């Protein structure tokens, strides 16, 4: 099981702050594809991956990051400076 956290507009589109999922995905990108296939709200949230960042166990990662042994994934928009 992997905990998935959603932040900012990703949370708004999906309607959940977090959830726990069972997945057979080997990478973050495969997990995203599984989520997109669930419902339209997931497809909308993950429609443009260039507008998203991902953290794997609280470290920034790429969408090709492996999921083996991972406990937590977080999806959020890019941070803006200021």
N, C-alpha and C positions, 0 to 999 in steps of 0.2 A: 504494500500500500504506500502511496505517495500523497503527502499533503500538498495541495495546490493553493497558493495565495494569489488573489487578484487585487490590484490597486488602481485607484483613480478611475478613468473612464472604462477600463477593462472590467472593473467591478460593477460599474453602472450597467454596462451592456449585458453582462452575464446574470447580474442580479444576486450574486453571492460574494461575500468577502473571502471565503475559503471553502474547500471541500476536500474530502479524502477519496482517492480513486485507486482502483485496481487496474493495472495496465500491463500489457505485454510489450509495450513500446521499448525500443532499444535506445532511442535518442529523444531529446526534447522535441525535435521536429516531428517525429512519429507520434509522440504524445499529443501534439497540437492537432495533427490530422485526426486522431481518435476523437478528440474533443469537438472538432469542427463537424464531425459526422453525427454527433449526438443530436443537436438541435440548432435551429437558425440563430439563436442568440449567441451561441459559441462561434458559429461561422462568421457572424458579424464582428465579434470581438477579435477574431484572429484573421480577418480578411486581408490585412496588410501587415505582414510581419516586420517590414522595415520601420513601422511605427511603434514597435514593441521592443522591450528589452527583457531579458530573462536572467534570473539568479537561481543557481543550483546550490542548495544547502548554504544560502546566504552569501554566495560569491558570484559575481557577474560571470556569465557564460555565453557561449554561442548556441544557436539552435541545433547544432550538430553534436552538442555535448552528450556523452553517454549517461544513461540513467541507472546503470548498475550500482546498487548500494545507496542510491540517493533517497533521502527522506523527505525533502521539501523542494518545491519549485515555486518561484514567484514570477508573475508576469506584471509588467508595469510600463508606462510610457517613458521615453527618455527624459532624464532629469534636465531641467534648464538651469543655467547659471544665474547669478544675480547678486 
